[in-house]
Amino acid sequence: MSKRKLSRQQRWRIEKVQAERARRADRRDSQDSDKLAAGEYGPEQNGRVVAHFGRTLDVRPDEGGTAVRCHLRANLEGLVTGDRVIWRAAHDARDGVVVARGERTSVLERPDPRGQLKPVAANIDQILIVFAVEPAPHANLIDRYLVAAEATGIAPALVLNKIDLLPEQGGELRALLARYEGLGYPVVTTTTEREGGLADLYARLSGRTSVFVGQSGVGKSSLIDRLLPDEALRIGALSEDSRKGRHTTTTARLYDLPAADAGTPDEAGSGELIDSPGIREFGLIHLDEQQVTEGFIEFRDVLGRCRFRDCRHRQEPGCALLAAVERGEIHPERFASFRRIVESLETS
């Protein structure tokens, strides 16, 4: 993907804007230092970023309570929803300042319009890939999501929604799910059409910080609305008032999931969900062929065993992947899916 070239005037305007932002940040940092020295902020405490708005953040204290709107010290960049931070509250408790970021266990990144990877959320435990009985899922699409999830280093799980539409015997879809379960991927089934239809999902969410991804029409919004009923009501009221829909913002927000609904096992406690329309759209545009290859987890024990170091796993003699397919160690449909993904990268 070639980058758009900027004119001299455009570069000058960008540099001017960035310089002005830096000056404003320096002034804020100086003011923060003065306030800190003057004792206008309380002691350091731990918190979690629950929403991000440029140079300001909503931080939830680890001790509990309402999130506090904080701004950043000038030397802090790249904070995102889900980050663990150290912050200090103003004595009037109306705002605060973030002074440091904690270590991340994981980070979810997406390419910006220029193709540069930018973090959008941090400290995620699992990526839930949602697909549905209708529209009928295609194995290649599921594989694309799995490869993208594997590249993040965050554990993926599959969520089959709308199982009320599933034939009694399950048919080809059940066989497809069994294939992924055989690879070690957790599979959860859900429906919003009957009581207890989210029991398995609640159990999967319990004690974890999760994000949902998946194509349009599979019911992600319906699942999220059921999981966050109070938030759904708030967004609905906002939509009626502004005549705008849910996707008017791409700000990622962290939610505490309420207790499970009726029909859910008592041991299925709450978890956390990071949600935004930007996170739900998840692609491969930023990956190269090697990352795609490593994203097929059953390939990993075979990689590096080909006769030629530059093997492309097509028709080369001595290809270890092709040999594994012939031995039945790699499913031929998974290998065909891998080839389609690689070819799509070559033509994009």
PAMIVO-751118 format. One record per residue: residue in one letter; chain; x, y, z of N, C-alpha, C in turn. Coordinates in steps of 0.1 Angstrom, whole numbers. Atoms other than C-alpha are relative to their C-alpha. Layout:
<recs>
REC  resn  chain    n.u    n.v    n.w   ca.u   ca.v   ca.w    c.u    c.v    c.w
REC     A      A      X      Y      Z      X      Y      Z      X      Y      Z
...
</recs>
This chain:
<recs>
REC  resn  chain    n.u    n.v    n.w   ca.u   ca.v   ca.w    c.u    c.v    c.w
REC     M      A      8    -12      0      0      0      0      9     12      0
REC     S      A     -8    -12      1     16     32    -11     -5     12      8
REC     K      A      4    -11     -9     15     62     12     -3     13     -9
REC     R      A      3    -13      7     -1     95      0     11     10      2
REC     K      A    -10    -10     -1     25    121     -7     -6     14      4
REC     L      A      5    -13     -5     20    155     11      7     11     -7
REC     S      A     -7    -11      5     27    188     -4      8      8     10
REC     R      A     -8     -7    -10     51    212     12     -9      8     10
REC     Q      A      9     -8     -9     22    234     25     -7     -9     10
REC     Q      A      7     10     -9      4    203     39     10     -4     11
REC     R      A    -10      4    -10     36    192     57      2     12     10
REC     W      A     -1    -12     -9     40    228     71    -11      1      9
REC     R      A     11     -1     -9      5    228     84      0    -11     11
REC     I      A     -1     11     -9      9    194    100     10      3     11
REC     E      A    -10     -3    -10     41    204    117     -4     12      9
REC     K      A      4    -12     -8     26    237    129    -10     -5     10
REC     V      A     10      5     -9     -4    218    144      7     -8     11
REC     Q      A     -7      8    -10     19    193    161      8      8     10
REC     A      A     -7     -8     -9     41    220    175     -8      7     10
REC     E      A     10     -6     -9     11    238    189     -5     -9     11
REC     R      A      5     10     -9     -1    206    205     11     -2     11
REC     A      A    -11      2     -9     33    201    220      2     11     10
REC     R      A     -1    -11     -9     34    236    235    -11      0     10
REC     R      A     11      1     -9     -1    231    250      3    -11     10
REC     A      A     -3     11     -9     10    198    265     11      4     10
REC     D      A    -10     -4     -9     41    214    279     -6     10     11
REC     R      A      6    -10     -9     20    242    295     -8     -8     11
REC     R      A      8      9     -9     -4    215    310      9     -7     10
REC     D      A     -9      8     -9     26    195    323      6      9     10
REC     S      A     -5     -9     -9     40    226    339    -10      4     11
REC     Q      A     11     -3    -10      7    234    355     -2    -12      9
REC     D      A      1     12     -8      4    198    367     11      0     11
REC     S      A    -12      0     -9     39    200    382     -2     10     12
REC     D      A      2    -10    -10     30    232    400    -11     -5     10
REC     K      A     10      4     -9     -2    217    414      4    -12      8
REC     L      A     -5     11     -8     15    185    424      9      5     11
REC     A      A     -9     -5    -10     42    205    442     -8      8     11
REC     A      A      8     -8     -9     15    227    458     -9     -9      8
REC     G      A      9      9     -8     -3    196    471    -14      0     -4
REC     E      A     14     -1      5    -34    202    450     -6    -14     -4
REC     Y      A      4     13      3    -35    165    441      3    -10     12
REC     G      A     -1      9    -11    -39    136    465     11    -10     -3
REC     P      A    -11     10      2    -16    105    468     -2     -8    -12
REC     E      A      1      9     11     -9     81    440     -9    -12      3
REC     Q      A      9     12     -2    -34     53    435     -1     -7    -14
REC     N      A      1      8     12    -40     26    410    -14      1     -6
REC     G      A     12     -1      6    -67     27    384      0     -7    -14
REC     R      A      2      6     13    -80     14    350     -6     10     -9
REC     V      A      6     -9     10    -87     34    319    -12     -6     -5
REC     V      A     12      5      5   -123     29    310     -5      7    -12
REC     A      A      3     -7     12   -126     54    282     11     10     -3
REC     H      A    -11     -8      4   -102     75    262     -5     11    -10
REC     F      A      5    -11      8   -108    110    247     12      9     -3
REC     G      A    -12     -9      3    -75    123    233      9      1     11
REC     R      A     -9     -3    -12    -56    140    261     -7     -2     13
REC     T      A      7      3    -13    -82    131    287     -5    -15      0
REC     L      A      3     14     -2    -92     97    301    -10      0     12
REC     D      A      8      3    -12   -119     83    324      7    -12      7
REC     V      A     -8     10     -8   -101     63    351     -9     -5     11
REC     R      A      7      6    -10   -118     39    374      9     -4     11
REC     P      A     -9      4    -10   -102     36    408      0    -15      3
REC     D      A      0     14     -4    -91      1    418     -8     -3     12
REC     E      A      7      2    -13   -107      6    452    -15      1     -3
REC     G      A     15     -1      3   -141     11    434     -4     14      0
REC     G      A      6    -13      0   -163     40    429     -2      5    -15
REC     T      A      3     -6     13   -172     63    400     13      4     -7
REC     A      A    -12     -4      7   -147     69    372      2     15      0
REC     V      A     -3    -14     -1   -129    102    373      7      5    -13
REC     R      A     -6     -6     12   -120    124    343     14      5      3
REC     C      A    -14     -3     -3    -82    127    342      6      5    -13
REC     H      A     -8     -4     11    -58    144    319     14     -6      2
REC     L      A    -13      7      0    -23    131    310     12     10      2
REC     R      A    -12     -7      0     11    143    319      6      0    -14
REC     A      A     -4     -2     14     28    155    287     10    -11     -5
REC     N      A    -10     10      5     54    127    287     -7    -14     -1
REC     L      A      7     13      1     27    100    286     -7      0    -14
REC     E      A      6      1     13     16     89    251     -5    -14     -2
REC     G      A      4     14      4     -3     60    237     -9     -7      9
REC     L      A      9      7     -9    -26     52    266    -13     -3     -7
REC     V      A     12      4      6    -57     33    256    -10     -6     10
REC     T      A     10      7     -9    -89     18    271      6    -13      4
REC     G      A     -5     12     -6    -80    -10    294     14      1      6
REC     D      A    -13     -1     -6    -46      3    304     -1      2     15
REC     R      A     -1     -2    -15    -37      1    341     10     12      2
REC     V      A     -7    -12     -2    -24     34    354      2      4     14
REC     I      A     -1     -6    -13    -12     53    384     -4     14     -2
REC     W      A      6    -13      2    -31     85    389     -2      7     14
REC     R      A      2     -8    -12    -37    113    415    -13      8     -2
REC     A      A     12     -8      1    -71    128    422      2     14      6
REC     A      A      0    -13     -6    -76    165    428     -8      0     13
REC     H      A      6      0    -13    -86    174    463    -15      3      0
REC     D      A     14     -3      1   -120    186    451     -7    -12     -6
REC     A      A      6     12      6   -125    151    435     -7      1    -13
REC     R      A      7     -1     13   -138    165    403      9     -4    -12
REC     D      A     -8      5     10   -108    155    382     13     -5      5
REC     G      A    -13      6     -5    -73    140    383     10      1    -11
REC     V      A    -11      0     10    -40    135    365      6    -14      0
REC     V      A     -7     12      1    -25    103    352     15      2      0
REC     V      A    -14     -3     -1     12    101    361      8    -11     -5
REC     A      A     -8     11      5     23     67    349     -9    -11     -5
REC     R      A      7     12      6     12     36    329      6    -13      6
REC     G      A     -4     13     -5     14      1    343      4     -9    -12
REC     E      A     -3      9     11     27    -29    323    -12     -6     -6
REC     R      A     11      6      7      5    -44    297      2    -15     -2
REC     T      A     -1     14      3     -3    -81    294     -3     -3    -14
REC     S      A      3      1     14    -16    -76    259     -5     13     -6
REC     V      A      5    -12      6    -25    -49    234     -6     -4    -14
REC     L      A      7      2     12    -49    -49    205      2     12     -9
REC     E      A     -3    -11      9    -38    -28    175     -7     -2    -13
REC     R      A      6     -1     13    -54    -17    143      7      9     -9
REC     P      A     -7    -10      9    -39      0    112     -9     12     -1
REC     D      A      7    -13      3    -48     37    108     -1      2    -15
REC     P      A      1     -2     15    -56     52     74     13      0     -8
REC     R      A    -13      0      7    -19     54     66      7    -14      1
REC     G      A     -5     13     -1    -14     17     74      9     -2     12
REC     Q      A     -9      2    -12      5     23    107     -9     -6     11
REC     L      A      7      7    -11     -5      1    136     -1     10     12
REC     K      A      3     -8    -11    -21     20    165     -7     -8     11
REC     P      A      7      7    -11    -31      5    199    -14      6      2
REC     V      A     14     -4     -2    -69      6    205     -5     -5     14
REC     A      A      4      5    -13    -72    -14    237     11     -9      6
REC     A      A    -11      7     -7    -50    -31    263     -5     -9     11
REC     N      A      3      9    -11    -50    -59    289    -13     -8     -3
REC     I      A     12      9      4    -75    -81    270      4    -14      2
REC     D      A     -2     14     -2    -78   -117    280     -4     -9    -12
REC     Q      A      5      9     11    -97   -131    250     -7      8    -10
REC     I      A      7     -5     11   -111   -122    216    -11    -10     -4
REC     L      A     12      9      3   -146   -137    210     -4      3    -14
REC     I      A      4     -1     14   -152   -143    173    -14     -5     -2
REC     V      A     14      3      1   -189   -142    167     -4     -4    -14
REC     F      A      6      3     13   -205   -160    138    -14     -6      3
REC     A      A     14      3     -2   -241   -172    133     -4    -11     -9
REC     V      A      6     10      9   -262   -200    119     -5      7    -13
REC     E      A      3     -8     11   -276   -173     96      4     14      3
REC     P      A     -5      6     13   -259   -158     76      9    -11      2
REC     A      A     -9     12     -1   -242   -191     71     14      3      0
REC     P      A    -14     -3     -1   -206   -190     82      8     -7    -10
REC     H      A     -9      7      9   -178   -198     58     13     -2      8
REC     A      A    -12      3     -7   -147   -215     71     11      9     -3
REC     N      A    -11     -9      3   -124   -192     53     -1     13      8
REC     L      A      1    -12     -8   -139   -162     71      3     -2     14
REC     I      A     -4      3    -14   -136   -178    105     15     -1      1
REC     D      A    -14      1      0   -100   -187     96      7     14      0
REC     R      A     -6    -14      1    -93   -150     87      0      6     14
REC     Y      A      1     -6    -13   -105   -139    121      9     -7     10
REC     L      A    -10      7     -9    -85   -166    139     14      4     -3
REC     V      A    -14     -5      3    -53   -156    121      2     14      5
REC     A      A     -1    -13     -5    -59   -120    129      1      0     16
REC     A      A     -1      1    -15    -65   -129    166     13     -6      4
REC     E      A    -12      6     -3    -35   -152    167     12     10     -1
REC     A      A    -11    -10      1    -13   -123    155      1     10     11
REC     T      A      0     -9    -11    -23   -102    185      6     -7     12
REC     G      A     -4      7    -12    -12   -129    210    -10     -1     10
REC     I      A     11      1     -9    -46   -127    226     -8    -13     -3
REC     A      A      7     12      2    -65   -160    230    -13      2     -6
REC     P      A     13     -1      6    -94   -164    206     -9    -11      5
REC     A      A     11     11     -2   -127   -183    212    -11      3    -10
REC     L      A     10     -2     10   -155   -189    188    -14      0      7
REC     V      A     13     -1     -6   -191   -179    196    -10     -2    -12
REC     L      A     11      3     10   -219   -195    174    -13      5      6
REC     N      A     12     -6     -4   -249   -173    177    -12     -5     -8
REC     K      A     13      4      6   -286   -179    168     -1    -15     -2
REC     I      A      1     15      1   -285   -216    176    -14     -5      0
REC     D      A     14      3      1   -322   -215    178     -4     -4    -15
REC     L      A      2      3     14   -320   -217    140      7    -12     -5
REC     L      A     -8     11      4   -297   -247    140     -8    -13     -1
REC     P      A      7     13      1   -311   -280    127      3     -9     11
REC     E      A     -2      9    -12   -315   -307    153     13     -7      0
REC     Q      A    -12      8      1   -286   -327    141     12      8     -2
REC     G      A    -12     -9      1   -264   -297    135      6      0    -14
REC     G      A     -5      1     14   -253   -309    100     14      4     -2
REC     E      A    -13     -4      3   -222   -294     84      6      9     10
REC     L      A     -4    -10     -9   -220   -266    109      6     -7     13
REC     R      A     -6      7    -12   -215   -290    138     13     -6     -3
REC     A      A    -13      6      4   -188   -308    119     11     11     -1
REC     L      A    -10    -11      0   -171   -274    113      5      4     14
REC     L      A     -4     -3    -14   -172   -266    150      9    -10      6
REC     A      A     -8     11     -6   -158   -300    159     14      1     -5
REC     R      A    -14     -1      5   -128   -293    136      7     11      8
REC     Y      A     -7    -10     -8   -120   -261    155      2     -4     14
REC     E      A     -2      5    -13   -125   -277    188     11    -10      1
REC     G      A    -11      9      1   -101   -304    177     13      7      0
REC     L      A    -13     -8      0    -75   -277    172      2      7     13
REC     G      A     -2     -6    -13    -80   -265    208     -7     13      2
REC     Y      A      7    -12     -2   -102   -235    202    -13     -2      8
REC     P      A     13      1     -7   -131   -230    227    -11      4     -9
REC     V      A     12     -3      8   -165   -230    211    -12      2     10
REC     V      A     11     -3     -8   -195   -213    228    -12      2     -9
REC     T      A     12     -2      8   -231   -214    215    -10      9      8
REC     T      A      8     -9     -6   -256   -187    222    -13      3     -8
REC     T      A     12     -5      7   -291   -174    214     -7     10     10
REC     T      A      8    -10     -9   -311   -144    227    -15     -3     -1
REC     E      A     14      3      2   -344   -161    218     -6     -9     10
REC     R      A      6      9    -11   -348   -184    248      8      2     13
REC     E      A     -5     -2    -13   -342   -182    285     12    -10      2
REC     G      A    -12      8     -2   -307   -194    295      8     -1    -12
REC     G      A     -7      1     13   -295   -190    259     14      6      1
REC     L      A    -14     -6     -1   -264   -170    271      8     -6     12
REC     A      A     -7      6    -12   -254   -194    300     14     -3     -3
REC     D      A    -14      4      3   -223   -207    282      8     13     -2
REC     L      A     -8    -12      2   -213   -172    272      3      7     13
REC     Y      A     -3     -6    -13   -216   -158    307     12     -8      7
REC     A      A    -11      7     -6   -194   -186    319     14      3     -7
REC     R      A    -13     -3      7   -168   -178    292      5     14      3
REC     L      A     -4    -14     -3   -168   -141    301      4      1     14
REC     S      A     -3     -2    -14   -165   -147    338     15      1      3
REC     G      A    -13     -2     -4   -134   -133    353     10      4    -11
REC     R      A     -9     -3     11   -120   -122    319     -4     14     -5
REC     T      A      3    -12      8   -117    -90    299      0     -4    -14
REC     S      A      3      5     13   -131    -96    265     -3     10    -10
REC     V      A      5     -9     11   -137    -80    231     -8    -10    -10
REC     F      A      7      8     11   -162    -92    204      4      5    -13
REC     V      A     -2     -4     14   -154    -92    167     -8    -10     -8
REC     G      A      8      8      9   -172   -106    137     -7      8    -11
REC     Q      A      6     -7     11   -189    -97    104    -14      6      4
REC     S      A     13     -6     -2   -221    -76    102    -11    -11     -1
REC     G      A     12      9      1   -254    -95    108      1    -12      8
REC     V      A     -1     13     -7   -242   -122    131     -5      2     14
REC     G      A      7     -2    -13   -258   -105    162      9      5     11
REC     K      A     -9     -6    -10   -228    -89    180     -8     10      9
REC     S      A      7    -10     -7   -249    -59    189    -11     -5      9
REC     S      A     11      6     -9   -278    -80    202      6     -7     12
REC     L      A     -6      7    -12   -255   -100    224      5     11     10
REC     I      A     -5    -11     -8   -238    -68    237    -11      7      8
REC     D      A     12     -7     -6   -272    -52    244     -6     -9     11
REC     R      A      5      8    -11   -283    -82    264     10     -1     12
REC     L      A    -10      1    -10   -250    -83    283      1     13      8
REC     L      A     -1    -13     -6   -252    -45    290    -13      7     -2
REC     P      A     13     -6      2   -289    -37    293     -1     15      4
REC     D      A      0    -14     -4   -284     -4    311      6      9    -11
REC     E      A     -7     -8     11   -260      8    284     -8      0    -12
REC     A      A      8      0     12   -283     -3    256    -12     10      2
REC     L      A     10     -9     -2   -311     18    272      5     15     -2
REC     R      A     -6    -13      1   -288     48    274      2      4    -14
REC     I      A     -3     -2     14   -277     45    238    -13      2     -8
REC     G      A     13     -2      7   -313     41    227     -6     13      2
REC     A      A      6    -13     -3   -324     73    244      8     10     -8
REC     L      A     -8     -9      7   -294     91    229     -3      0    -15
REC     S      A      3      1     14   -302     78    194    -13      7     -4
REC     E      A     13     -6      3   -339     90    196      2     15      1
REC     D      A     -2    -14     -2   -327    124    208      7      6    -11
REC     S      A     -9     -6     10   -300    130    182     -3     -5    -14
REC     R      A      2      7     13   -314    108    154     12     -6     -6
REC     K      A    -13      6      5   -280     92    152      0    -14      7
REC     G      A      0     13     -5   -272     56    158     12     -3      9
REC     R      A    -10      4     -8   -248     36    179     14      3     -5
REC     H      A    -13     -1      6   -219     40    155      5     15     -2
REC     T      A     -4    -14      1   -216     78    160     14      2      7
REC     T      A    -13     -1     -7   -184     72    181      8    -13     -2
REC     T      A     -8     12      1   -155     49    178      9     -1     13
REC     T      A     -7      1    -13   -143     55    214     -2    -14      6
REC     A      A      1     13     -7   -135     22    230     -3      3     15
REC     R      A      4     -1    -14   -151     18    265      0    -13      7
REC     L      A      0     12     -8   -146     -7    292    -12      0      9
REC     Y      A     12      1     -8   -177    -20    309      1    -12     10
REC     D      A      2     11     -9   -183    -41    340    -13     -7     -4
REC     L      A     12      8      4   -207    -69    330     -8     -2     13
REC     P      A      8      3    -12   -236    -72    354     -2    -14      3
REC     A      A      2     14     -4   -246   -104    371     -8     -7    -12
REC     A      A      6      8     10   -258   -132    348    -15      1      1
REC     D      A     14     -1      0   -294   -133    338     -6    -13      4
REC     A      A      7     12     -5   -320   -159    348      3    -12     -9
REC     G      A     -3     12      7   -312   -194    338     15     -3     -2
REC     T      A    -14      1      1   -275   -189    341      6     -6     13
REC     P      A     -6      6    -12   -254   -210    365      5     10     10
REC     D      A     -4    -10    -10   -247   -193    398     15      3      0
REC     E      A    -14     -2     -1   -210   -199    394      5      9    -12
REC     A      A     -5     -9     11   -209   -177    362     -1     14      5
REC     G      A     -1    -14     -5   -198   -144    376      1     10    -11
REC     S      A     -1    -11     10   -193   -111    359     15      0     -5
REC     G      A    -13     -3      6   -164   -100    337      1     14     -5
REC     E      A     -1    -13      6   -154    -70    317      0     -1    -15
REC     L      A      1      0     15   -161    -61    281      5     14     -5
REC     I      A     -5    -13      7   -142    -35    260     -7      0    -14
REC     D      A      8     -1     12   -164    -24    231      1     13     -7
REC     S      A      2    -12      9   -164      0    202     -2     -5    -14
REC     P      A      1      5     14   -174     -3    165     13     -2     -6
REC     G      A    -13      1      6   -138      2    156      7    -13      3
REC     I      A     -6     13     -4   -127    -29    176     -7    -11     -7
REC     R      A      8     12      6   -155    -51    161      4     -3    -14
REC     E      A     -4      3     14   -141    -46    126     15     -4      1
REC     F      A    -13      7     -3   -110    -68    125      5     -6    -13
REC     G      A     -5      5     13    -89    -75     94     14     -5      0
REC     L      A    -13      5      2    -57    -88     80      9      9     -8
REC     I      A     -7     -9      9    -45    -58     60     14      3      5
REC     H      A    -13     -3     -5    -15    -53     83      9    -12      2
REC     L      A     -7     12     -1     -3    -89     82      8     -4    -12
REC     D      A     -8      5     11     24   -104     60     -2    -15     -1
REC     E      A      2     15      3     26   -140     46      5     -8     12
REC     Q      A     -6      7    -11     48   -152     75    -10      0     12
REC     Q      A      9     -1    -11     23   -139    101    -13     -9     -2
REC     V      A     12      8      3     -6   -156     83      3    -14      2
REC     T      A     -4     14     -1     13   -189     81      0     -4     15
REC     E      A     -1      3    -14     20   -188    118    -13      1      7
REC     G      A     13     -1     -6    -16   -179    125     -8    -13     -1
REC     F      A      6     14      1    -26   -215    115      7     -9     10
REC     I      A     -7      6    -11    -18   -231    148      5    -14     -2
REC     E      A     -4     14      2    -16   -267    135     12      0    -10
REC     F      A    -12     -1      8     12   -255    111     13      1      8
REC     R      A    -12     -5     -7     36   -245    138     10    -11      3
REC     D      A    -10     11     -2     51   -279    145      7     -5    -12
REC     V      A     -5      5     13     58   -284    108      9     11     -6
REC     L      A     -8    -11      6     72   -249     99     15     -2      3
REC     G      A    -14      1     -1    109   -249     93      6    -13     -4
REC     R      A     -4     14      4    110   -285     81      0     -2    -15
REC     C      A      1      2     14    106   -278     44     15     -1     -6
REC     R      A    -13      2      6    135   -288     21      7     13     -3
REC     F      A     -6    -13      4    140   -252      9     -5     11     10
REC     R      A      3    -10    -11    142   -223     34    -10     10     -5
REC     D      A     10    -10      5    122   -200     10    -12     -7     -6
REC     C      A     12      7      5     94   -225      5    -12      8      2
REC     R      A     12     -8     -1     61   -208     -3    -12     -9      3
REC     H      A     10     10     -3     41   -240      4    -11     -1    -11
REC     R      A      9      1     11     26   -242    -30      2    -14     -6
REC     Q      A     -3     13      5     40   -271    -51     14     -4      1
REC     E      A    -14      2     -1     76   -270    -41      3    -15      5
REC     P      A     -4     14     -5     93   -305    -36      5      2     14
REC     G      A     -5      0    -14     99   -313      0     -7      9      9
REC     C      A      7     -9     -9     73   -290     14     -6     -8     12
REC     A      A      4      7    -11     66   -301     49    -15      2      3
REC     L      A     14     -2     -2     31   -286     50     -8     -8     -9
REC     L      A      7      9      9     20   -304     19      1    -15      4
REC     A      A     -1     14     -5     33   -336     33     -9     -3     12
REC     A      A      9      1    -11     14   -330     65    -15     -1     -4
REC     V      A     14      1      5    -18   -325     45     -2    -14     -5
REC     E      A      2     13      5    -12   -358     27     -1    -11     11
REC     R      A      1      9    -11     -7   -376     60    -12      1      9
REC     G      A     12     -2     -8    -39   -362     74      2      8     12
REC     E      A     -3     -8    -13    -22   -341    101     -6     14     -1
REC     I      A      6    -14      2    -35   -308     85    -12     -3     -9
REC     H      A     12      2      8    -71   -307     72      2      7    -13
REC     P      A     -2     -7     14    -71   -300     34     -8     12     -1
REC     E      A      8    -12      1    -98   -274     38      7     12      7
REC     R      A     -8    -10     -7    -77   -255     63     12      4     -8
REC     F      A    -12     -4      9    -47   -256     40     -5      8    -12
REC     A      A      6     -8     11    -69   -244     11     -4     14      4
REC     S      A      3    -13     -6    -81   -216     33     12      8      2
REC     F      A    -13     -7     -1    -45   -207     41      4      6    -13
REC     R      A     -4     -5     13    -37   -205      4     -8     12     -5
REC     R      A      8    -11      4    -67   -183     -3      3     13      7
REC     I      A     -3    -12     -7    -58   -159     24     13      6     -5
REC     V      A    -12     -5      5    -22   -156     12     -1      6    -14
REC     E      A      2     -6     14    -33   -150    -24     -8     13      1
REC     S      A      7    -13     -1    -57   -123    -12      9     11      4
REC     L      A    -10    -10     -3    -28   -105      4      8      4    -11
REC     E      A     -8     -3     12     -9   -107    -28     -7     10    -10
REC     T      A      8     -8     10    -37    -90    -48     -5     13      6
REC     S      A      6    -12     -6    -46    -63    -22      9     12     -1
</recs>
